[in-house]
Amino acid sequence: MSYERKLNELHLELPLPPQPLATYVPAVQAGDLLFLSGVLPMRDGQLAFSGKLGRDLTVEQGMEAARLALLNALAIAKQELGTFGPYCTRREGRRACGVGGRFCAAAPSPQRGLRPPG
């Protein structure tokens, strides 16, 4: 299944990639890796959430902030690399996904927890 199709199925729409708030480059590609910097929960050019979870933000607000930041990260990656590729696999118990045929992220398997592989 393509990434665009999966996003549509989940009723998610990528925002326009946010403009940097300071003097930094939001994405740098080194070989097959893409490094993102300064990804925040931005909405319409404004920081949508700030503060500490449990003190300034509820769990629900923290989840929405994480969702916004992830959508912004995907938008930046798509802008940098082009269209999302059909690349998704499992490596060492981790789900690895890529954009444009390049590896871009890995999430720990729930069965393995947050331990490093090996």
N, C-alpha and C positions, 0 to 999 in steps of 0.2 A: 504494500500500500504506500502511495506517495505521501510525503509530509504535508503537502497542501491539502490533499484529500482528508488526511487524518485531522488536521486543524479544522477543516470545514465540518467534519463529522462531530467534533467536539464543540462546535459553534464558537471557535476562537478565530480572531482576526488579528494578524500582525499589524502593529501600529507602524507609522513611519519611524525610521530609526531616530532616536533622540539626538539633538545636537549636544556636543560636550559642554559641560558647565564651566570648564577651566581649560587651560592650555595642555591638552593631552590628545593622543591619537586613540580613538575608541577601539580600533582593531589593528593587529599586526600579524601578518602571516609569515611563518618561518617553516619552509618546506611544506609538509602536510599538516602542520598544526596552525590553528588560529587562536591567538591570544586576545581576549577582550579585557577592556579596562573601563572602570567608572560606570558600570551598569547599575542603574538605580531604578526605583519604581517611579518612573516619570510618566505623566499623563498630560497631553496637550502642552508640552514644554515646561511643565511645573512639577516639582517634587510632590508626589501625591501623599507620601507617608514619611515620617521621620520620628525617631525616638527609639526607646528600648522596649522590647516585647515584655509584657507583664507590668511595666511601669507606665509607659506612655501609649502603648498600643495593645489592643486585645489580641487574642489568638487569631480571631477572624480577620482583623486588620493586618496582622502579620502574614497570614496566608495570602491575602489579596496583594500585599506589597511584594511578596515573593513571586506571585503569578505575573504581576506587571513587570517586574525586573526580568523574569525569564522570557516573556514575550518581547521585551526590548532587546534582550541578548540575541534571540532568534532573528529579530529584524536586522540587527547590526551584522550578524553572521551572513544572512541572506544578501544584504547589500554588498558585503565585502567579497563573497564567493560566488554570487549568482544564485541560480535556482537551487532548491533543495534536491539532493540526489537520492536515489533509492537505496542508500547504504545504511544498513542497520544490522548488527550482529551481536553475538555474545563473545566476550573475551574474558577468560579467567574468572567466570562467575559474575561478570559485570556486563551490563547492557551498554554497548557502545554505539553511538549514532554519529552520523556525519552529514555534512552539507556539501553539495557539489561533488560527492564522491570522496570527500576528505574526512578523516576522523576529527570530531570536534568535542565530544564529551563522553564521560562515563559515569554511571551512577552505581553505587554499591548494590549488590544483590541483597534483598531482605534476609535471605537465609544466611548470608555471610556477615552481616552487620557492617560496621565501618572499619574493619581491620584492613590493613594493606594486604594485597595478594601474596600468596606464598606460604 
